[in-house]
Amino acid sequence: MAKKFNPQKYTYHFNIGRNIKLGEGVASWSTLKGSDLLYIPRLEKRVRGTCKDCDYCTKDCYVNKSYRRYPKTAMYGHAVNTIGLRTCPSKVFADLHRQLSVTKRFNVVRINQSGDIENLQELEMWVSLALLHPNFTFYLYTKRFNLAVEFIENNPLPKNFHINFSIWHEHGVNEYFKVAHYPNVHAFVYDDGETYIDATDHCRAYVNGKLNHAITCERCKKCYRPGVKVIYCSSH
């Protein structure tokens, strides 16, 4: 029988060095993908994913691969983070703040390597961490377009915090253009031949659907570089 999980006693942390695409100097934070209830064996319960209106991309979601390869570890870790943000966000914030205060292993944080932000309070938490730790760069991807627009229009983004609108076909294009004039707002566009926004930059991490090990997010930096606005990425 699985040991009962207590979200208040768990120590939340950014993952380091577990994703070869990111690079050794980029840590990550993930929550459960999709919008369905997913059964988590180690928790002996179902937890709903953090994405919304993702029917148009769920079949090609890259997180599916990690759930198939690491069903006991990846799903569990994502579920724990999801529960933490929903039930004790102040504990999550305190733990992550503590980790950032002492670590020397990374200086860039990718938020939503899996999953999505669920509310304005969560986005405010990430921005607060960035303000407390100006020597770190934070970047996230989101399909919660209206939520992101509302936050950006009412809260100045710190220089070390970047939001990428994860655009799929026409979804998110109009919302992106409402705030595209902000330097730390970017469009990350899925490129399957049907696109509705022009780009001059491409994510070179994937070639013909396969990972290019010569390119990491740490080396590329396009998703958190102020001069880059729109990035195409092929299916992976």
Solvent accessible surface area in square Angstrom, and as a share of the most:
residue,aa,sasa,rsa
1,M,225,1.00
2,A,35,0.27
3,K,185,0.78
4,K,187,0.79
5,F,38,0.16
6,N,66,0.34
7,P,26,0.17
8,Q,104,0.46
9,K,164,0.70
10,Y,57,0.22
11,T,88,0.51
12,Y,1,0.00
13,H,68,0.30
14,F,1,0.01
15,N,39,0.20
16,I,34,0.17
17,G,52,0.50
18,R,186,0.68
19,N,42,0.22
20,I,118,0.60
21,K,27,0.11
22,L,3,0.01
23,G,11,0.11
24,E,146,0.65
25,G,11,0.10
26,V,2,0.01
27,A,0,0.00
28,S,10,0.07
29,W,2,0.01
30,S,3,0.02
31,T,1,0.00
32,L,0,0.00
33,K,29,0.12
34,G,9,0.08
35,S,38,0.24
36,D,97,0.50
37,L,83,0.41
38,L,37,0.18
39,Y,103,0.39
40,I,1,0.00
41,P,71,0.45
42,R,117,0.43
43,L,19,0.09
44,E,84,0.38
45,K,98,0.41
46,R,143,0.52
47,V,9,0.05
48,R,117,0.43
49,G,4,0.04
50,T,2,0.01
51,C,29,0.17
52,K,115,0.49
53,D,97,0.50
54,C,10,0.06
55,D,125,0.65
56,Y,63,0.24
57,C,16,0.09
58,T,48,0.28
59,K,185,0.79
60,D,71,0.37
61,C,29,0.17
62,Y,71,0.27
63,V,5,0.03
64,N,28,0.14
65,K,77,0.33
66,S,34,0.22
67,Y,19,0.07
68,R,170,0.62
69,R,172,0.63
70,Y,124,0.47
71,P,67,0.42
72,K,144,0.61
73,T,87,0.51
74,A,19,0.15
75,M,26,0.12
76,Y,38,0.14
77,G,24,0.23
78,H,18,0.08
79,A,0,0.00
80,V,0,0.00
81,N,14,0.07
82,T,1,0.00
83,I,19,0.10
84,G,0,0.00
85,L,20,0.10
86,R,98,0.36
87,T,81,0.47
88,C,4,0.03
89,P,67,0.42
90,S,87,0.56
91,K,48,0.20
92,V,0,0.00
93,F,53,0.22
94,A,39,0.30
95,D,6,0.03
96,L,0,0.00
97,H,63,0.28
98,R,137,0.50
99,Q,33,0.14
100,L,5,0.02
101,S,69,0.44
102,V,113,0.65
103,T,24,0.14
104,K,198,0.84
105,R,162,0.59
106,F,10,0.04
107,N,90,0.46
108,V,12,0.07
109,V,0,0.00
110,R,19,0.07
111,I,0,0.00
112,N,5,0.03
113,Q,32,0.14
114,S,1,0.01
115,G,15,0.15
116,D,6,0.03
117,I,0,0.00
118,E,47,0.21
119,N,65,0.34
120,L,53,0.26
121,Q,127,0.56
122,E,14,0.06
123,L,0,0.00
124,E,99,0.44
125,M,19,0.08
126,W,0,0.00
127,V,10,0.06
128,S,37,0.24
129,L,0,0.00
130,A,0,0.00
131,L,114,0.57
132,L,93,0.46
133,H,17,0.08
134,P,95,0.60
135,N,134,0.68
136,F,21,0.09
137,T,32,0.19
138,F,0,0.00
139,Y,0,0.00
140,L,0,0.00
141,Y,21,0.08
142,T,2,0.01
143,K,49,0.21
144,R,39,0.14
145,F,20,0.08
146,N,108,0.55
147,L,28,0.14
148,A,0,0.00
149,V,13,0.07
150,E,89,0.40
151,F,10,0.04
152,I,4,0.02
153,E,94,0.42
154,N,107,0.55
155,N,54,0.27
156,P,122,0.76
157,L,30,0.15
158,P,18,0.11
159,K,189,0.80
160,N,20,0.10
161,F,0,0.00
162,H,4,0.02
163,I,0,0.00
164,N,0,0.00
165,F,0,0.00
166,S,21,0.13
167,I,2,0.01
168,W,28,0.10
169,H,35,0.15
170,E,89,0.40
171,H,71,0.31
172,G,5,0.04
173,V,15,0.09
174,N,113,0.58
175,E,37,0.17
176,Y,4,0.01
177,F,117,0.49
178,K,114,0.48
179,V,0,0.00
180,A,18,0.14
181,H,137,0.61
182,Y,69,0.26
183,P,85,0.54
184,N,11,0.06
185,V,0,0.00
186,H,0,0.00
187,A,0,0.00
188,F,32,0.13
189,V,0,0.00
190,Y,31,0.12
191,D,44,0.23
192,D,76,0.39
193,G,73,0.71
194,E,76,0.34
195,T,46,0.26
196,Y,111,0.42
197,I,13,0.06
198,D,131,0.68
199,A,23,0.18
200,T,131,0.76
201,D,36,0.19
202,H,91,0.40
203,C,22,0.13
204,R,136,0.50
205,A,4,0.03
206,Y,35,0.13
207,V,85,0.49
208,N,144,0.74
209,G,33,0.32
210,K,154,0.65
211,L,51,0.25
212,N,45,0.23
213,H,129,0.57
214,A,62,0.48
215,I,24,0.12
216,T,19,0.11
217,C,17,0.10
218,E,63,0.28
219,R,163,0.59
220,C,24,0.14
221,K,89,0.38
222,K,29,0.12
223,C,16,0.10
224,Y,19,0.07
225,R,103,0.37
226,P,72,0.45
227,G,71,0.68
228,V,11,0.06
229,K,61,0.26
230,V,19,0.11
231,I,1,0.01
232,Y,28,0.11
233,C,4,0.03
234,S,42,0.27
235,S,45,0.29
236,H,41,0.18
